[in-house]
Amino acid sequence: MTTQEKSAEITRLDGKGALVAGGAKNLGRLVALDLARRGADVLIHYNSDATKAAADDTVAEIRAMGGQAAAHQADLTTASAVTDLFDAATAAFGRLDIAVNTVGKVLRKPILETTEADYDVMFDVNAKAAYFFIKEAGAHLERGGKVITIVTSLLAAYTDGYSTYAGGKSPVEHFNRAASKEFADRGISVNAIGPGPMDTPFFYPQETPERVEFHKSQAMGGQLTKIEDIAPIVTFLCTEGWWITGQTLFANGGYTTR
């Protein structure tokens, strides 16, 4: 087999167990489907009854392609719920190799208008849940496992309004660096991906039409990041990109950089 032929091969994930937090819709759903197409068994996490139907649809689609899938509901802002989620994923498939956290909450609000309740919920969802997700991944993943958290390209931006969103996501970089060192002896990689503003229903309520156009103007082709731009990077980190660890990959078409 030539080098070119080898490079064209698709790395399979048969026999691997995967957990996708926020896997019912949007980016999480696409990630779950991509992993399943590679042969992984996938547990779909969803947050509330409002997304149960979407989670069930994603499970059904994976099963229709011949894969194994299950769904689990949990509010990940408590450590015990995160533990239960990982226990459920391990029990469902007998092993867990991949843990992808797409969960996040967006808020654009001036600091002077931000309440304590705003702060608490933003940091619970974006920082606390992420921390205990990484912790439980370290406790449950097999040797050579992969941990990936979706953050935001605002971590490299200088802008107003997103103090609790970017602020709540920023600790993940420090969590990842520590975890990547602590889990390295078992070959577990730990990374984050920072998309640019994504063309999903979560983005538009935070912005005016004028700001949407500005965000588009800052990236290649004058467009927002699409979920189809990000899901293949998750798959890459789970396969050929295994040597990358402790990093934040800014995948945003040039929207921001460091």
N, C-alpha and C positions, 0 to 999 in steps of 0.2 A: 504493500500500500504506500502510495506516495505521500509526501508531506501535504500536498494540496488536498488529496482525498481525506487524509486524517482531519484536516482543518474544516472540511465540509461535514464531518460527522456531527450529529447532535448528541450531546452528553445526556444520557438517560438518568432518571432518578427512581428507577424501579426498586421497590422494597423500602424506599425512604418514607418517613412520616414527616408531614409538614403541618404547621399551624399558621394560619393567617388571621391576625387580629384585625377586625374591621373588614372581613372578607366577603361581606354580603353584596356590596355595591361598589361602583366606581373603580378606583385603582385596586383596592383589595380584591375585588371580584376578578379583575383581569389577572392579577398576580396568581390567585388561586387556580384559575383555569390554565395559565401557562405552566405552572408546576405540575398540575394533573396531566397535561399533555405529555410531559416528560416522564410520566409514570409514577409520580409521587402520590401517596395517599394524603388527603388534605382535610384537616378540621377547620371549618368555617366558624369563626367567632362573630357574633353580632351583639349589639349593645342592648336593644330594647324590643318590645313587642312590635314597634313600628317597622322594624327591619326584618322581622321573622320571615315574612313571605319572600323577601329578596334572598335571604340566606337559604331558605328551602329550595328556591329556584336554582341557586348556584350549586347546591348539593345535587339536585336532580340533573343538571347539565353535566356535571363531572361523572355521575353514574351512567349517564347515557353514552358517554364516550368510553365506557368500560372501566372507569376508575372507582376507587373507594373514597367516600367522603361522608362526613357527618357535620352537624352543626351544634354549637354550644352558645347559650346566651349568658352574658356576664357584664356587670358594670365593673370595669377594671380599675376604678379609683380606690379600691380597697385591696390590700395585699393578699388577703385570704381568697378573694375572688380570682386573682391572678394565679395563685397556687392551684385552685380548683380547676381552672381552665387548662393548665399544663397537665395536671393529673388526668383530666378527661381525654386530652389528646394522646397521651401515652397509653391510656387504657384502650382507646379506640383502635389503635394500630399496632400496639405492642412495642413501639419504639418511636422516638422523635429525633429528627435530624436537622430540621429547618424551622426557624421561628421568625416570622415577619410581622412587624407591628406597623400597620398603616393608620392606627387610631390617632386622631388629633381634633382639636377644636380651635376654630379661628375667631378672633375678635379684633375689630379695628375700632379703637376708642381712645380718645385723648386721656392722658394720665389724670388730669384734673377732674375728669368725669368717671374714672374707674372706681368702683366700689370694692369693699373687702370681699363681698360675695363673688364679684367678677374675678378678682385675683385668685381666690381659693379654687374656683372651678377650673380656671385656665391652667393653673399649676398642678391640680390634681390629675387632669386629663393628659396634659402634655409632658409633665415631668415625673410626677409620682408613679403614674401607671407605667410609663416607659422604664423607670428604674426597676420596678419589681418584675416587669416583663423580662428585662435582661437578667435579673437575678434568677428567676425561675428557669429561664433558658439555660443558664449555666448549670443549674441543678439537674435538669432533665435531658439535655441533648446528649446524643452519642458522641463518641470521638469523631473529630472531623466535622462537627456540626457548624451551622451557619446562623448567625443572628443579624437581622437587618431591621433598622428603624427608619421610618420616613420622617424627616424633619422639614426644613424649609430653607430656601435660598435667602430668606430675610436674615439669616444668621450672618450673612456677608453684606448686608445692606445698611445704608445710613438714611433712615427715613423716620417719619412720624407715625403715630397711631397704633403701632403694633407692639407696644411694650410688653403686654402680657402674653401675646402669641409667640413672638420671637424670643422673648425672655423665658417663657415656659419651655420652649424647645431647646434653647441653648445649653442647658445642663446635660443633654443627651450626649453631646460630644465628649464631655468629661467622664460620664458614665461609661461610654464606649472605650475610651482610652484605658481606663482602669480594668474593665472587664476583659479587653483584648489581651492584656498582660496576664491577668489572673487565670484566664481560660486557655492560654497559649500551649501549655504542656499537654493539653488534650486535643490540640489541633483545631480548636473552635475559633472561627473568625467572627469578629464583631464590627459592624459598619453601619453608617447612616447614609441616606441619600437625601439631598436637599433639592427638590424640584423648584422650578420657578412657579409663579402664579399659575395654577392649573385650571383648565377649562372644565370645571365641575360645578355642581350646584352650590358647593360650599363657598366658592369665591365671590360670586356676583353680589350677594346681599351686603357684603362688606364695602363695596366700592361704588362710586358714581360712574356713569357712562364715560365721562371724561378721563377718569383715572384708569378705567379698563383700557382705553385706547393708549394711554401713556404706558401702561405695563406691557402692552403688545409691542409698542415701538422700541422697547429696550432689548428685545430678543431677535434672533435671526428670523428673517422672513416676516417680521411684524406680527407674530402670533404668540398666543399663550402656550404654556407647556400642556401637552396632552398625556392622558394616562398611558397611551400606547408608546410614548417616549420613555416612560419610567419602568414599566413592567419588565421589559427585556433586560434592564440593568439589574433588577432584582434577580432574575433568572441567571444572569452572568455571574453574579456574586455567589450564587448557590452552586455553580458548576465550574467553568473554566477560571473564574476570578477568585478562586479559593485563597490565593496567596495574598490578596488584599485584606488588611485587617487594621482596626483602629482608626479608620479614615472616615471623613465626610466627603461624599462625592457630590459636587454641585452640578446637577444635570438640568440646565435651564436655558440653553441656547444663547448663552452670553449675557443673561440678565444681570447677574452679579458674579464677582470673582474675588479671590483674595490674593 
